[in-house]
Amino acid sequence: MQSPQQAITLDTAAAVTLNANMYGALVSWAFNVGNGNVASSTLISRLNAGEDELTVIEQELPKWDKAGGETLPGLTRRRAAEVALAQTATGVGAIPAC
């Protein structure tokens, strides 16, 4: 079974560039939603299509705040924290591997 880190690393195309904070946010999301959902997500599809990584993260992560069709405040907070992490500037790269 893949780890969340492997899911993000292996499911993103070679052209996708993520800094350490973007990568950390996506790994947190992957841990929460599961590798199968990551692979089939529009978030990964959009990244792999070459859209701006931060824009995709900001637009797609908040959509993952439901369980059983209900919006859960805890998931809303978690997604907001992941977006905030992704928005935090850093010069440390993650993908492609440095």
Backbone as JSON Lines, residues from 0, in Angstrom:
{"i":0,"aa":"M","n":[0.84,-1.19,0.0],"ca":[0.0,0.0,0.0],"c":[0.89,1.24,0.0]}
{"i":1,"aa":"Q","n":[0.48,2.23,-0.78],"ca":[1.23,3.49,-0.86],"c":[0.97,4.34,0.37]}
{"i":2,"aa":"S","n":[1.99,5.1,0.74],"ca":[1.83,6.12,1.77],"c":[1.23,7.36,1.11]}
{"i":3,"aa":"P","n":[0.69,8.29,1.92],"ca":[0.19,9.54,1.33],"c":[1.29,10.29,0.56]}
{"i":4,"aa":"Q","n":[2.52,10.23,1.05],"ca":[3.62,10.89,0.34],"c":[3.81,10.28,-1.04]}
{"i":5,"aa":"Q","n":[3.79,8.96,-1.1],"ca":[3.95,8.28,-2.39],"c":[2.78,8.61,-3.32]}
{"i":6,"aa":"A","n":[1.57,8.68,-2.78],"ca":[0.41,9.0,-3.6],"c":[0.59,10.35,-4.28]}
{"i":7,"aa":"I","n":[0.99,11.36,-3.53],"ca":[1.19,12.69,-4.12],"c":[2.35,12.66,-5.11]}
{"i":8,"aa":"T","n":[3.44,12.06,-4.72],"ca":[4.63,12.01,-5.58],"c":[4.37,11.25,-6.87]}
{"i":9,"aa":"L","n":[3.74,10.09,-6.78],"ca":[3.54,9.24,-7.95],"c":[2.36,9.65,-8.82]}
{"i":10,"aa":"D","n":[1.36,10.32,-8.23],"ca":[0.18,10.71,-9.0],"c":[0.36,12.03,-9.74]}
{"i":11,"aa":"T","n":[1.36,12.81,-9.37],"ca":[1.58,14.08,-10.07],"c":[2.54,13.89,-11.23]}
{"i":12,"aa":"A","n":[2.28,14.6,-12.31],"ca":[3.11,14.53,-13.5],"c":[4.48,15.14,-13.24]}
{"i":13,"aa":"A","n":[5.44,14.76,-14.07],"ca":[6.82,15.23,-13.91],"c":[6.92,16.76,-13.99]}
{"i":14,"aa":"A","n":[6.02,17.4,-14.69],"ca":[6.08,18.86,-14.85],"c":[5.54,19.62,-13.64]}
{"i":15,"aa":"V","n":[4.87,18.95,-12.72],"ca":[4.3,19.61,-11.54],"c":[5.43,19.99,-10.59]}
{"i":16,"aa":"T","n":[5.44,21.25,-10.15],"ca":[6.45,21.74,-9.21],"c":[5.76,22.17,-7.93]}
{"i":17,"aa":"L","n":[6.15,21.55,-6.82],"ca":[5.58,21.88,-5.52],"c":[6.7,22.23,-4.55]}
{"i":18,"aa":"N","n":[6.49,23.32,-3.79],"ca":[7.45,23.6,-2.73],"c":[7.1,22.72,-1.53]}
{"i":19,"aa":"A","n":[7.92,22.76,-0.51],"ca":[7.73,21.87,0.64],"c":[6.39,22.11,1.34]}
{"i":20,"aa":"N","n":[5.92,23.35,1.38],"ca":[4.66,23.63,2.06],"c":[3.46,23.18,1.23]}
{"i":21,"aa":"M","n":[3.51,23.35,-0.08],"ca":[2.44,22.84,-0.93],"c":[2.37,21.31,-0.82]}
{"i":22,"aa":"Y","n":[3.54,20.7,-0.88],"ca":[3.62,19.24,-0.78],"c":[3.08,18.76,0.57]}
{"i":23,"aa":"G","n":[3.46,19.43,1.64],"ca":[2.98,19.06,2.97],"c":[1.48,19.17,3.08]}
{"i":24,"aa":"A","n":[0.91,20.22,2.5],"ca":[-0.54,20.41,2.52],"c":[-1.23,19.27,1.77]}
{"i":25,"aa":"L","n":[-0.68,18.9,0.62],"ca":[-1.3,17.83,-0.17],"c":[-1.13,16.47,0.49]}
{"i":26,"aa":"V","n":[-0.01,16.24,1.15],"ca":[0.18,14.98,1.88],"c":[-0.82,14.88,3.03]}
{"i":27,"aa":"S","n":[-1.05,15.98,3.74],"ca":[-2.04,16.0,4.82],"c":[-3.42,15.66,4.26]}
{"i":28,"aa":"W","n":[-3.77,16.27,3.15],"ca":[-5.05,16.0,2.48],"c":[-5.14,14.54,2.07]}
{"i":29,"aa":"A","n":[-4.06,14.02,1.47],"ca":[-4.06,12.62,1.02],"c":[-4.23,11.66,2.2]}
{"i":30,"aa":"F","n":[-3.58,11.95,3.3],"ca":[-3.71,11.13,4.5],"c":[-5.17,11.07,4.94]}
{"i":31,"aa":"N","n":[-5.87,12.2,4.82],"ca":[-7.24,12.31,5.28],"c":[-8.25,11.68,4.31]}
{"i":32,"aa":"V","n":[-8.05,11.83,3.01],"ca":[-9.06,11.39,2.05],"c":[-8.76,10.04,1.42]}
{"i":33,"aa":"G","n":[-7.53,9.56,1.53],"ca":[-7.17,8.26,0.98],"c":[-6.58,8.36,-0.42]}
{"i":34,"aa":"N","n":[-5.69,7.42,-0.7],"ca":[-4.95,7.43,-1.96],"c":[-5.84,7.29,-3.19]}
{"i":35,"aa":"G","n":[-6.89,6.48,-3.1],"ca":[-7.78,6.31,-4.25],"c":[-8.48,7.6,-4.62]}
{"i":36,"aa":"N","n":[-8.92,8.33,-3.61],"ca":[-9.57,9.63,-3.88],"c":[-8.58,10.63,-4.44]}
{"i":37,"aa":"V","n":[-7.35,10.57,-3.98],"ca":[-6.31,11.46,-4.53],"c":[-6.14,11.2,-6.02]}
{"i":38,"aa":"A","n":[-5.95,9.94,-6.37],"ca":[-5.67,9.59,-7.76],"c":[-6.8,9.99,-8.71]}
{"i":39,"aa":"S","n":[-8.04,9.92,-8.25],"ca":[-9.17,10.23,-9.12],"c":[-9.67,11.66,-8.98]}
{"i":40,"aa":"S","n":[-8.97,12.49,-8.23],"ca":[-9.44,13.84,-7.94],"c":[-9.23,14.81,-9.09]}
{"i":41,"aa":"T","n":[-10.09,15.83,-9.14],"ca":[-9.88,16.9,-10.11],"c":[-8.67,17.73,-9.71]}
{"i":42,"aa":"L","n":[-8.31,17.74,-8.43],"ca":[-7.12,18.46,-7.99],"c":[-5.88,17.92,-8.72]}
{"i":43,"aa":"I","n":[-5.7,16.61,-8.69],"ca":[-4.54,16.01,-9.37],"c":[-4.66,16.18,-10.88]}
{"i":44,"aa":"S","n":[-5.85,16.02,-11.41],"ca":[-6.05,16.2,-12.87],"c":[-5.66,17.6,-13.3]}
{"i":45,"aa":"R","n":[-6.07,18.6,-12.53],"ca":[-5.74,19.99,-12.87],"c":[-4.25,20.26,-12.75]}
{"i":46,"aa":"L","n":[-3.62,19.73,-11.69],"ca":[-2.18,19.9,-11.56],"c":[-1.47,19.29,-12.76]}
{"i":47,"aa":"N","n":[-1.86,18.08,-13.11],"ca":[-1.22,17.38,-14.21],"c":[-1.5,18.01,-15.56]}
{"i":48,"aa":"A","n":[-2.56,18.8,-15.65],"ca":[-2.87,19.52,-16.89],"c":[-2.05,20.8,-17.03]}
{"i":49,"aa":"G","n":[-1.26,21.12,-16.0],"ca":[-0.37,22.27,-16.08],"c":[-0.91,23.55,-15.49]}
{"i":50,"aa":"E","n":[-2.03,23.48,-14.79],"ca":[-2.55,24.69,-14.14],"c":[-1.64,25.11,-13.0]}
{"i":51,"aa":"D","n":[-1.72,26.39,-12.64],"ca":[-0.91,26.93,-11.55],"c":[-1.17,26.15,-10.26]}
{"i":52,"aa":"E","n":[-0.1,25.64,-9.68],"ca":[-0.23,24.74,-8.53],"c":[-0.95,25.39,-7.35]}
{"i":53,"aa":"L","n":[-0.56,26.59,-6.98],"ca":[-1.17,27.23,-5.81],"c":[-2.64,27.54,-6.07]}
{"i":54,"aa":"T","n":[-2.97,28.0,-7.26],"ca":[-4.37,28.28,-7.6],"c":[-5.22,27.02,-7.48]}
{"i":55,"aa":"V","n":[-4.71,25.91,-8.01],"ca":[-5.44,24.65,-7.94],"c":[-5.66,24.24,-6.49]}
{"i":56,"aa":"I","n":[-4.62,24.32,-5.68],"ca":[-4.73,23.95,-4.26],"c":[-5.77,24.83,-3.57]}
{"i":57,"aa":"E","n":[-5.69,26.14,-3.8],"ca":[-6.63,27.07,-3.16],"c":[-8.08,26.81,-3.57]}
{"i":58,"aa":"Q","n":[-8.29,26.4,-4.81],"ca":[-9.65,26.18,-5.3],"c":[-10.18,24.79,-5.0]}
{"i":59,"aa":"E","n":[-9.32,23.79,-5.0],"ca":[-9.78,22.4,-4.89],"c":[-9.84,21.87,-3.45]}
{"i":60,"aa":"L","n":[-8.86,22.18,-2.62],"ca":[-8.87,21.62,-1.27],"c":[-10.14,21.94,-0.48]}
{"i":61,"aa":"P","n":[-10.66,23.17,-0.53],"ca":[-11.87,23.46,0.25],"c":[-13.08,22.61,-0.13]}
{"i":62,"aa":"K","n":[-13.08,22.02,-1.31],"ca":[-14.2,21.18,-1.74],"c":[-14.28,19.87,-0.94]}
{"i":63,"aa":"W","n":[-13.19,19.5,-0.27],"ca":[-13.09,18.23,0.44],"c":[-13.44,18.4,1.91]}
{"i":64,"aa":"D","n":[-14.61,18.98,2.18],"ca":[-15.02,19.24,3.56],"c":[-16.28,18.48,3.96]}
{"i":65,"aa":"K","n":[-16.59,17.41,3.22],"ca":[-17.82,16.67,3.48],"c":[-17.54,15.22,3.85]}
{"i":66,"aa":"A","n":[-18.43,14.67,4.65],"ca":[-18.44,13.24,4.96],"c":[-19.9,12.83,4.98]}
{"i":67,"aa":"G","n":[-20.21,11.78,4.26],"ca":[-21.6,11.36,4.19],"c":[-22.51,12.41,3.59]}
{"i":68,"aa":"G","n":[-21.97,13.26,2.72],"ca":[-22.75,14.3,2.08],"c":[-22.97,15.55,2.92]}
{"i":69,"aa":"E","n":[-22.47,15.54,4.15],"ca":[-22.66,16.68,5.06],"c":[-21.35,17.43,5.22]}
{"i":70,"aa":"T","n":[-21.44,18.76,5.2],"ca":[-20.26,19.58,5.47],"c":[-19.94,19.49,6.96]}
{"i":71,"aa":"L","n":[-18.69,19.15,7.26],"ca":[-18.25,19.03,8.64],"c":[-17.33,20.19,9.0]}
{"i":72,"aa":"P","n":[-17.63,20.93,10.06],"ca":[-16.8,22.07,10.45],"c":[-15.32,21.68,10.66]}
{"i":73,"aa":"G","n":[-15.07,20.51,11.2],"ca":[-13.69,20.07,11.41],"c":[-12.94,19.89,10.11]}
{"i":74,"aa":"L","n":[-13.62,19.37,9.08],"ca":[-12.98,19.23,7.77],"c":[-12.8,20.59,7.1]}
{"i":75,"aa":"T","n":[-13.74,21.49,7.31],"ca":[-13.6,22.85,6.77],"c":[-12.37,23.52,7.38]}
{"i":76,"aa":"R","n":[-12.19,23.37,8.69],"ca":[-10.99,23.94,9.35],"c":[-9.71,23.28,8.85]}
{"i":77,"aa":"R","n":[-9.74,21.96,8.7],"ca":[-8.56,21.25,8.24],"c":[-8.17,21.7,6.84]}
{"i":78,"aa":"R","n":[-9.13,21.8,5.94],"ca":[-8.82,22.24,4.58],"c":[-8.29,23.67,4.58]}
{"i":79,"aa":"A","n":[-8.86,24.55,5.41],"ca":[-8.37,25.94,5.49],"c":[-6.93,25.96,6.0]}
{"i":80,"aa":"A","n":[-6.6,25.12,6.95],"ca":[-5.23,25.05,7.47],"c":[-4.28,24.52,6.4]}
{"i":81,"aa":"E","n":[-4.73,23.56,5.61],"ca":[-3.88,23.03,4.54],"c":[-3.65,24.09,3.47]}
{"i":82,"aa":"V","n":[-4.68,24.84,3.12],"ca":[-4.52,25.93,2.15],"c":[-3.55,26.98,2.7]}
{"i":83,"aa":"A","n":[-3.71,27.34,3.97],"ca":[-2.81,28.32,4.58],"c":[-1.36,27.84,4.55]}
{"i":84,"aa":"L","n":[-1.15,26.57,4.82],"ca":[0.21,26.01,4.74],"c":[0.74,26.13,3.32]}
{"i":85,"aa":"A","n":[-0.07,25.75,2.35],"ca":[0.36,25.81,0.94],"c":[0.7,27.24,0.52]}
{"i":86,"aa":"Q","n":[0.01,28.22,1.09],"ca":[0.24,29.62,0.75],"c":[1.48,30.2,1.44]}
{"i":87,"aa":"T","n":[2.03,29.5,2.4],"ca":[3.19,29.98,3.12],"c":[4.44,29.83,2.26]}
{"i":88,"aa":"A","n":[5.05,30.94,1.97],"ca":[6.21,30.94,1.08],"c":[7.39,30.19,1.68]}
{"i":89,"aa":"T","n":[8.09,29.47,0.83],"ca":[9.33,28.81,1.21],"c":[10.15,28.59,-0.04]}
{"i":90,"aa":"G","n":[11.45,28.62,0.13],"ca":[12.34,28.33,-0.99],"c":[12.74,26.87,-1.05]}
{"i":91,"aa":"V","n":[12.18,26.08,-0.16],"ca":[12.51,24.66,-0.1],"c":[11.63,23.9,-1.07]}
{"i":92,"aa":"G","n":[12.23,23.22,-2.01],"ca":[11.48,22.46,-2.99],"c":[11.15,21.06,-2.5]}
{"i":93,"aa":"A","n":[10.13,20.47,-3.08],"ca":[9.76,19.1,-2.74],"c":[9.59,18.25,-4.0]}
{"i":94,"aa":"I","n":[8.84,18.76,-4.94],"ca":[8.63,18.05,-6.21],"c":[8.92,19.04,-7.33]}
{"i":95,"aa":"P","n":[9.75,18.7,-8.28],"ca":[10.47,17.44,-8.37],"c":[11.51,17.33,-7.26]}
{"i":96,"aa":"A","n":[11.87,16.11,-6.94],"ca":[12.83,15.87,-5.87],"c":[14.12,16.64,-6.16]}
{"i":97,"aa":"C","n":[14.6,17.29,-5.13],"ca":[15.8,18.12,-5.29],"c":[17.05,17.29,-5.13]}
